[in-house]
Amino acid sequence: MAIFTHITVGTNDLERARAFYDQVLSALAYQRVADSETAAIWGESAPEFFVLKPADGQPASVGNGVTVSFAAPSRAAVDEFHKRALAAGGQDAGAPGPRSFAPNAYATYARDLDGHKIVAVCLQPA
């Protein structure tokens, strides 16, 4: 059983967030699986990653120390995730490359349009 049912981040511009994550997450073979007036949801086939306007009506803000990590099927997918994130207006937060947090870890970090830190990680050997 997975430890999480889903992860949620806030946005101040849902349409821009939809365009950003449609492009970036498609590099990892994830797709948008649901939409509402206040949220967009991605996953493989079930809702796993939510981007939404905060329910309290206050502006969305970034969690200091929070990182959302997406599983990547290959190192090439990690590279493509980073490339698409930057092309879609995201900011570099760590170029693709080996990481020491797990054997065979290869990852890249970016910040989305609202400043949330996102990462794509492949744990397969080169």
LOVO-447399 format. One record per residue: x, y, z of N, C-alpha, C in turn. Coordinates in steps of 0.1 Angstrom, whole numbers, plus 2048, in hexadecimal, padded with zeros to 3 digits. Each point is the difference from the previous one (the first is absolute). Example, Ala and Ser with C-alpha at 12.3 -4.5 7.8 and 13.67 -1.06 7.14 Angstrom:
<nutors>
NUTOR;nxx;nyy;nzz;caxx;cayy;cazz;cxx;cyy;czz
NUTOR;884;7C7;84E;7F7;80C;800;809;80C;800
NUTOR;7FC;80B;7F9;809;80B;800;7F8;80B;808
</nutors>
This chain:
<nutors>
NUTOR;nxx;nyy;nzz;caxx;cayy;cazz;cxx;cyy;czz
NUTOR;808;7F4;800;7F8;80C;800;809;80C;800
NUTOR;7FC;80A;7F8;807;80D;7FF;7FE;808;80D
NUTOR;80A;808;804;7FF;808;80C;7F7;80C;7FE
NUTOR;7FF;805;7F4;7F7;80C;7FD;7F5;7FC;7F6
NUTOR;7F5;807;802;7F5;7FF;7F6;801;80A;7F5
NUTOR;805;80C;804;803;80B;7F6;808;80B;807
NUTOR;805;809;7F8;807;80C;804;7F9;80C;7FA
NUTOR;7FF;80B;807;7FA;80C;7FB;809;80C;802
NUTOR;801;808;7F6;806;80D;801;7F6;80B;7FB
NUTOR;802;80C;805;7F7;80B;7FD;806;808;7F4
NUTOR;7F7;807;7F9;803;809;7F5;7F8;80D;801
NUTOR;806;80A;7FB;7F9;80D;7FF;7FB;802;7F1
NUTOR;804;7F7;7F7;7FB;801;7F2;7FE;7F2;7FB
NUTOR;7F4;7FB;801;7FD;7F2;7FD;803;7FD;7F1
NUTOR;7FC;809;7F7;802;7FD;7F2;80F;7FF;7FD
NUTOR;808;809;805;80F;7FF;7FE;805;7F3;806
NUTOR;7FB;7FC;80B;805;7F4;807;7FC;7F4;7F8
NUTOR;7F4;800;7FA;7FC;7F5;7F7;809;7FE;7F4
NUTOR;803;80B;7FA;809;800;7F4;80E;7FB;804
NUTOR;805;805;80B;80D;7FC;805;801;7F1;803
NUTOR;7F7;7FB;808;800;7F2;804;7FC;7F7;7F5
NUTOR;7F7;804;7F7;7FD;7F7;7F4;80D;7FD;7F8
NUTOR;808;80B;7FE;80D;7FE;7F9;80A;7F8;807
NUTOR;802;804;80D;80B;7FA;808;7FD;7F2;804
NUTOR;7F4;7FD;804;7FD;7F2;805;7FE;7F6;7F4
NUTOR;7FD;805;7F4;7FF;7F7;7F5;80E;7FA;7FD
NUTOR;80B;807;804;80D;7FA;7FE;802;7F3;808
NUTOR;7F8;7FE;80B;801;7F5;808;7F4;7F6;7FE
NUTOR;7F8;803;7F6;7F5;7F7;7FC;7F4;802;809
NUTOR;7FF;80B;807;7F4;803;808;7F7;80A;7F8
NUTOR;7F3;7FF;803;7F7;808;7F9;7F6;806;809
NUTOR;7F9;80B;7FB;7F6;806;808;7F4;7F6;800
NUTOR;7FB;7FC;80C;7F5;7F7;801;7F3;806;805
NUTOR;801;80C;805;7F3;807;804;802;80F;801
NUTOR;7F5;807;7FF;800;80F;801;7F4;804;807
NUTOR;801;80C;806;7F4;807;806;803;80F;7FE
NUTOR;7F7;808;805;801;80E;7FF;80C;805;809
NUTOR;804;7F8;80A;80A;805;809;80C;7F6;801
NUTOR;800;7F6;7F8;80C;7F6;801;802;7F9;7F3
NUTOR;80C;7FB;7FF;804;7F7;7F5;808;7F4;806
NUTOR;7FE;7F4;7FB;805;7F4;806;807;7F8;7F6
NUTOR;80C;7FB;803;808;7F7;7F7;803;7F3;807
NUTOR;803;7F6;7F8;804;7F3;805;802;7F7;7F4
NUTOR;803;7F3;803;800;7F6;7F5;7F2;7FD;7FB
NUTOR;7F8;7FC;809;7F2;7FD;7FD;7F6;804;80C
NUTOR;806;804;80B;7F8;804;80B;805;80E;805
NUTOR;7F8;807;808;805;80D;805;80B;7FE;80A
NUTOR;80C;806;7FD;80B;7FF;809;807;80D;803
NUTOR;800;80A;7F7;806;80D;802;7F6;80B;7FD
NUTOR;7FC;808;80A;7F6;80A;7FE;807;80E;800
NUTOR;7FC;809;7F7;803;80E;801;7F3;808;801
NUTOR;7FF;808;80B;7F3;806;802;801;80E;806
NUTOR;7F5;808;7FE;7FF;80D;807;7FD;7FD;80F
NUTOR;807;806;809;7FE;7FD;80E;7F1;802;804
NUTOR;7FB;7F7;808;7F2;800;804;7FD;80B;809
NUTOR;80A;806;807;7FD;80B;809;7FF;80D;7F9
NUTOR;803;801;7F3;7FF;80C;7F8;80D;809;801
NUTOR;809;7FC;809;80D;807;801;809;7FC;7F5
NUTOR;80A;809;7FD;80A;7FC;7F5;807;7F3;803
NUTOR;803;7F9;7F6;809;7F4;801;80E;805;804
NUTOR;807;7F8;808;80E;803;803;808;7F3;800
NUTOR;80D;802;800;809;7F4;7FF;804;7FC;80E
NUTOR;800;7F3;802;805;7FA;80D;80F;7FF;800
NUTOR;807;807;809;80E;7FF;801;804;7F3;805
NUTOR;808;7F9;7F8;805;7F2;803;7F7;7F6;7F9
NUTOR;7F5;803;7FA;7F7;7F7;7F9;805;7FD;7F2
NUTOR;801;7F3;7FC;803;7FC;7F3;7F6;7F5;7FC
NUTOR;7FB;801;7F4;7F7;7F6;7FA;808;7F8;7F6
NUTOR;801;7F3;803;808;7F7;7F7;7F8;7F7;7F8
NUTOR;803;800;7F3;7F9;7F8;7F6;809;7F4;7FB
NUTOR;7FB;7F4;800;808;7F5;7FB;801;801;7F1
NUTOR;80D;7FE;7FB;803;800;7F2;803;7F2;7FB
NUTOR;7FC;7FC;7F4;803;7F3;7FC;80E;7FE;7FB
NUTOR;807;80B;7FD;80E;7FF;7FB;807;80D;802
NUTOR;80D;7FF;7FE;809;80C;802;7FC;80A;7F5
NUTOR;7FD;7FB;7F4;7FD;809;7F5;7F3;807;803
NUTOR;7F6;7FA;807;7F4;807;804;803;80B;80A
NUTOR;80A;7FD;809;804;80B;80A;805;80C;7F8
NUTOR;809;7FD;7F7;806;80B;7F8;7F5;808;7F8
NUTOR;7F6;7F9;7FB;7F5;806;7F8;7F7;808;80A
NUTOR;7FE;7FB;80C;7F8;807;80A;806;80E;802
NUTOR;80D;800;803;808;80D;802;7FF;809;7F5
NUTOR;802;7FB;7F4;800;808;7F4;7F2;806;7FE
NUTOR;7F5;7F9;802;7F3;805;7FE;7FC;80A;80B
NUTOR;805;7FD;80C;7FD;809;80B;805;80E;7FD
NUTOR;80D;801;7FC;806;80C;7FD;7F9;807;7F3
NUTOR;7FD;7F8;7F6;7F9;805;7F4;7F3;806;803
NUTOR;7F9;7FA;80B;7F3;805;803;800;80B;80A
NUTOR;80C;806;803;800;80B;809;805;7FD;80E
NUTOR;803;7F3;803;804;7FD;80E;80F;804;801
NUTOR;805;7FF;80D;80E;804;803;808;7F4;803
NUTOR;80C;800;7FC;809;7F5;804;803;800;80F
NUTOR;7FF;7F4;806;803;7FF;80E;80A;7F5;803
NUTOR;806;7FB;7F5;80A;7F5;801;800;7F8;7F3
NUTOR;80A;801;7F8;802;7F9;7F3;7FF;7F1;801
NUTOR;7FC;7F9;7F6;7FF;7F2;800;80E;7FA;803
NUTOR;800;7F5;808;80C;7FA;803;7FF;7F6;80C
NUTOR;80B;7F9;803;7FF;7F6;80B;7FE;807;80D
NUTOR;7F9;7F9;809;7FE;805;80D;804;7F5;80A
NUTOR;804;805;80C;805;7F6;80A;7F5;7FB;80A
NUTOR;7F4;804;7FE;7F5;7FC;80A;7FC;7F1;7FF
NUTOR;803;7FA;7F5;7FC;7F2;7FD;809;7FA;7F6
NUTOR;803;7F3;800;808;7F9;7F6;7FA;803;7F2
NUTOR;808;803;7F7;7FC;802;7F2;7F7;80D;7FE
NUTOR;7FE;808;80A;7F7;80C;7FF;806;809;7F6
NUTOR;7F7;804;7F7;802;80A;7F6;7F4;80A;800
NUTOR;802;80D;802;7F5;809;802;803;80D;7FB
NUTOR;7F5;808;7FF;801;80E;7FD;7F6;808;807
NUTOR;803;80C;804;7F7;809;807;7FC;80C;7F8
NUTOR;7F4;805;802;7FB;80C;7FA;7F6;807;809
NUTOR;7FD;80C;7FE;7F5;807;807;7F6;803;7F6
NUTOR;7F3;7FD;803;7F5;803;7F7;7FD;80F;800
NUTOR;7F5;804;7F9;7FD;80E;7FE;7FC;807;80D
NUTOR;7FC;7F8;80A;7FC;806;80D;80C;7FF;80A
NUTOR;80B;7FA;7FC;80C;7FF;809;801;7F3;807
NUTOR;7F7;7F6;7FE;801;7F3;807;80C;7F8;7FA
NUTOR;808;7FA;808;80B;7F7;7FC;7FA;7F3;7FC
NUTOR;803;7FC;7F3;7FD;7F3;7FB;80C;7F8;7FC
NUTOR;800;7F3;800;80B;7F8;7FC;7FB;7F4;7F9
NUTOR;808;7FC;7F6;7FE;7F3;7F9;80B;7F7;804
NUTOR;7FD;7F4;804;80A;7F6;805;7FF;7F3;7F9
NUTOR;80C;7FB;7FB;801;7F3;7FB;809;7F8;809
NUTOR;7FC;7F4;804;809;7F8;809;805;7F4;7F8
NUTOR;7FF;800;7F3;805;7F5;7F8;80F;802;7FD
NUTOR;808;7F6;7FF;80E;801;7FC;801;806;7F2
NUTOR;80B;807;7FD;803;806;7F3;7FF;7F6;7F5
</nutors>
